[in-house]
Amino acid sequence: MQNKLFIITIGLTVAGVILLLKSLVPVRVIVQKLPEGNVRNRWKLLVSLIFMFILGYVLYPFLRTPDSFNSISTLIVPGIFFSGAVFVFLVCSLSLKTALDLQRIYVLEQENITDPLTGLFNRRYLDRRIIEEFQRAMRFEQPFSVFLLDIDHFKIVNDTYGHQIGDMVLKKLSHLITESVREVDVAIRYGGEEIMVILPNTKIKNAFELAERLRRQIEETIMVAADPRKGQPDIYLTVSIGVSEYLFSDGWDNAQKVLQRADMALYQAKGQGRNRVLISEEKDDQC
């Protein structure tokens, strides 16, 4: 009887140790994926605790005398140890699976709302974000503005140097915009060579200043460096920008009005000679 109970105890101990060792595999993957910080340090602490559990599991059978294995009740502690090992293994495995699933969902969500060429948000994201900004503005009575930017004579770039250079220009311009606007601002590829920037909690005067500063910066920046082998000079470009502001009279039911006014201001900027920033002429008391 004592020998059987001892063998069962050893079996439960070995099984528990194996499960705890297997628990270290998903924990290691999680630690590798996490950035430096408190959360990663806590998972590292869990690794140390698992090793302490393993040590306790291994020592338990050998710290008891052979005579102590004299009744079925001696299996209670090894059974609890084994159950604890099962619990740790399941928690670690499920944590990794959940983390990977969440990561996969996040990647799919980002792909769904991101333009693959420029890395900016896409039109699908704009439809959702502009409504969110309207609701925030209405709730807290805060302003917000947008500006719509279009590359002047972009067709000439494509026709002269090819679409590959045109794509390089769009990528460079998108990077320049994201580096120039504030962290709270949202840059979106509106369509073709048009890019819209949403400026939360921003009055139209400040939006105009941001847009004008960006216009000048673009005008002075080499978008694609010269390639003498292909007879290609440095490529500069200019942009036209239309700016508009959320108006309280827009109400809850029409989140597109601010976009339409920006588009109209952009059209006027192009009609007046391009390479300029124009503010929408529509005022709140006219709506």
For each residue, the residues with C-beta under 8 A, 3 or more apart:
1: 4 5 70
2: 5 6 66 67 69 70
3: 6 7
4: 1 7 8
5: 1 2 8 9 69 70 71 72 74 75
6: 2 3 9 10 61 66 69
7: 3 4 10 11
8: 4 5 11 12 75 78
9: 5 6 12 13 60 61 69 74 75 78
10: 6 7 13 14 61
11: 7 8 14 15
12: 8 9 15 16 75 78 79 81 82
13: 9 10 16 17 57 58 60 61 78 81 82
14: 10 11 17 18
15: 11 12 18 19 82 85
16: 12 13 19 20 57 78 81 82 84 85
17: 13 14 20 21 54 57 58 85
18: 14 15 21 22
19: 15 16 22 23 82 85 86 88 89
20: 16 17 23 24 50 53 54 57 85 88 89
21: 17 18 24 54
22: 18 19 25 89
23: 19 20 26 27 50 85 88 89 92 93
24: 20 21 27 28 47 50 92
25: 22 28 29
26: 23 29 30 92 93 95 96
27: 23 24 30 31 43 46 47 50 92 96
28: 24 25 31 32 47
29: 25 26 32 33 96
30: 26 27 33 34 43 92 95 96 99
31: 27 28 34 40 43 44 47
32: 28 29
33: 29 30 99 103
34: 30 31 37 39 40 43
35: 40
36: 40
37: 34 40 41
38: 41 42
39: 34 42 43
40: 31 34 35 36 37 43 44
41: 37 38 44 45
42: 38 39 45 46
43: 27 30 31 34 39 40 46 47
44: 31 40 41 47 48
45: 41 42 48 49
46: 27 42 43 49 50 92
47: 24 27 28 31 43 44 50 51
48: 44 45 51 52
49: 45 46 52 53
50: 20 23 24 27 46 47 53 54 88
51: 47 48 54 55
52: 48 49 55 56
53: 20 49 50 56 57 84 85 88
54: 17 20 21 50 51 57 58
55: 51 52 58 59
56: 52 53 59 60 81
57: 13 16 17 20 53 54 60 81 85
58: 13 17 54 55 62
59: 55 56 62 63
60: 9 13 56 57 63 64 77 78 81
61: 6 9 10 13 64 78
62: 58 59
63: 59 60
64: 60 61 68 69
65: 68
66: 2 6 69
67: 2 70
68: 64 65 74
69: 2 5 6 9 64 66 74
70: 1 2 5 67 74
71: 5 74
72: 5 75
73: 76
74: 5 9 68 69 70 71 77 78
75: 5 8 9 12 72 78 79
76: 73 79 80
77: 60 74 80 81
78: 8 9 12 13 16 60 61 74 75 81 82
79: 12 75 76 82 83
80: 76 77 83 84
81: 12 13 16 56 57 60 77 78 84 85
82: 12 13 15 16 19 78 79 85 86
83: 79 80 86 87
84: 16 53 80 81 87 88
85: 15 16 17 19 20 23 53 57 81 82 88 89
86: 19 82 83 89 90
87: 83 84 90 91
88: 19 20 23 50 53 84 85 91 92
89: 19 20 22 23 85 86 92 93
90: 86 87 93 94
91: 87 88 94 95
92: 23 24 26 27 30 46 88 89 95 96
93: 23 26 89 90 96 97
94: 90 91 97 98
95: 26 30 91 92 98 99
96: 26 27 29 30 92 93 99 100
97: 93 94 100 101
98: 94 95 101 102
99: 30 33 95 96 102 103
100: 96 97 103 104
101: 97 98 104 105
102: 98 99 105 106
103: 33 99 100 106 107
104: 100 101 107 108
105: 101 102 108 109
106: 102 103 109 110
107: 103 104 110 111
108: 104 105 111 112
109: 105 106 112 113
110: 106 107 113 114
111: 107 108 114 116
112: 108 109 124
113: 109 110 121 122 124 125 128
114: 110 111 119 120 121 122 125
115: 118 119 120 121 122 189
116: 111
117: 167 170 171 189
118: 115 170 171 174 189 195
119: 114 115 171 174 175 178
120: 114 115 174 177 178 187 188 189 195
121: 113 114 115 125 126 129 186 187 188 189
122: 113 114 115 125 126 188 189
123: 126 127 188 189 190 191
124: 112 113 127 128
125: 113 114 121 122 128 129 188
126: 121 122 123 129 130 188 190 196 198
127: 123 124 130 131
128: 113 124 125 131 132
129: 121 125 126 132 133 186 188 198
130: 126 127 133 134 146 198 255 256 258 259
131: 127 128 134 135 255
132: 128 129 135 136
133: 129 130 136 137 144 198 200 246
134: 130 131 137 138 246 250 252 255 258
135: 131 132 138 139 252
136: 132 133 139 140 142 144 200
137: 133 134 140 141 142 143 144 246
138: 134 135 141 248 252
139: 135 136
140: 136 137
141: 137 138 248
142: 136 137 200 201
143: 137 201 202 203 204 245 246
144: 133 136 137 198 199 200 201 202 245 246
145: 199 202 203 204 206 207 243 244 245 246 258
146: 130 196 197 198 199 207 243 244 258 259 262
147: 196 197 199 207 210 211 241 242 243 244 262 277
148: 190 194 195 196 241 242 259 262 263 265 266
149: 177 194 195 196 197 211 214 239 240 241 266
150: 154 193 194 195 239 240 241 266 270
151: 154 157 169 173 193 237 238 239
152: 237 238 239 240 270 274 275
153: 156 157 237 274
154: 150 151 157 158 166 169 192 193 237
155: 158 159
156: 153 159 160
157: 151 153 154 160 161 165 166 169 235 237
158: 154 155 161 162 163 165 166
159: 155 156
160: 156 157
161: 157 158 164 165 166 224 232 235
162: 158 165 166
163: 158 166 167
164: 161 167 168
165: 157 158 161 162 168 169 224 232 235
166: 154 157 158 161 162 163 169 170
167: 117 163 164 170 171
168: 164 165 171 172 223 224
169: 151 154 157 165 166 172 173 223 224 235 237
170: 117 118 166 167 173 174 193
171: 117 118 119 167 168 174 175
172: 168 169 175 176 221 223 224
173: 151 169 170 176 177 195 218 223 237 239
174: 118 119 120 170 171 177 178 187 189 195
175: 119 171 172 178 179
176: 172 173 179 180 214 217 218 221
177: 120 149 173 174 180 181 187 195 197 214
178: 119 120 174 175 181 187
179: 175 176
180: 176 177 213 214 217
181: 177 178 185 187 197 199 210 214
182: 185 199 210
183:
184: 199 200 201
185: 181 182 197 198 199 200
186: 121 129 197 198 200
187: 120 121 174 177 178 181 195 196 197
188: 120 121 122 123 125 126 129 195 196 197 198
189: 115 117 118 120 121 122 123 174 194 195
190: 123 126 148 194 195 196
191: 123 194
192: 154
193: 150 151 154 170
194: 148 149 150 189 190 191 266
195: 118 120 148 149 150 173 174 177 187 188 189 190
196: 126 146 147 148 149 187 188 190 259 262
197: 146 147 149 177 181 185 186 187 188 211
198: 126 129 130 133 144 146 185 186 188
199: 144 145 146 147 181 182 184 185 202 206 207 210
200: 133 136 142 144 184 185 186
201: 142 143 144 184
202: 143 144 145 199 206 207 210
203: 143 145 206 207 245
204: 143 145 207 208 243 244 245 279 280
205: 208 209
206: 145 199 202 203 209 210
207: 145 146 147 199 202 203 204 210 211 243 245
208: 204 205 211 212 243 277 279
209: 205 206 212 213
210: 147 181 182 199 202 206 207 213 214
211: 147 149 197 207 208 214 215 241 243 277
212: 208 209 215 216 241 277
213: 180 209 210 216 217
214: 149 176 177 180 181 210 211 217 218 241
215: 211 212 218 219 238 239 241 275 276 277
216: 212 213 219 220
217: 176 180 213 214 220 221
218: 173 176 214 215 221 237 238 239
219: 215 216 236 237 238 239 275
220: 216 217 236
221: 172 176 217 218 236
222: 225 234 235 236
223: 168 169 172 173 235 236 237
224: 161 165 168 169 172 232 234 235
225: 222 234
226: 232 233 234
227: 230 231 232
228: 231 232
229:
230: 227
231: 227 228
232: 161 165 224 226 227 228 235
233: 226
234: 222 224 225 226
235: 157 161 165 169 222 223 224 232
236: 219 220 221 222 223
237: 151 152 153 154 157 169 173 218 219 223
238: 151 152 215 218 219 274 275
239: 149 150 151 152 173 215 218 219 275
240: 149 150 152 266 269 270 274 275 276 277 278
241: 147 148 149 150 211 212 214 215 266 269 276 277 278
242: 147 148 261 262 263 264 265 266 267 268 269 277 278 280
243: 145 146 147 204 207 208 211 262 265 277 278 279 280
244: 145 146 147 204 258 259 261 262 265 279 280 282
245: 143 144 145 203 204 207 258 280
246: 133 134 137 143 144 145 250 258
247: 250 257 258 282 283 284 287
248: 138 141 284
249: 284 287
250: 134 246 247 254 255 257 258 287
251: 254
252: 134 135 138
253:
254: 250 251 257
255: 130 131 134 250 258
256: 130 259 260
257: 247 250 254 260 261 287
258: 130 134 145 146 244 245 246 247 250 255 261 262
259: 130 146 148 196 244 256 262 263
260: 256 257 263 264
261: 242 244 257 258 264 265 280 282
262: 146 147 148 196 242 243 244 258 259 265 266 280
263: 148 242 259 260 266 267
264: 242 260 261 267 268 280
265: 148 242 243 244 261 262 268 269 278 279 280 281
266: 148 149 150 194 240 241 242 262 263 269 270 278
267: 242 263 264 270 271
268: 242 264 265 271 272 278
269: 240 241 242 265 266 272 274 276 277 278
270: 150 152 240 266 267 274
271: 267 268
272: 268 269 276 278
273: 276
274: 152 153 238 240 269 270
275: 152 215 219 238 239 240
276: 215 240 241 269 272 273
277: 147 208 211 212 215 240 241 242 243 269
278: 240 241 242 243 265 266 268 269 272
279: 204 208 243 244 265
280: 204 242 243 244 245 261 262 264 265
281: 265
282: 244 247 261 286 287
283: 247 286 287
284: 247 248 249 287
285:
286: 282 283
287: 247 249 250 257 282 283 284
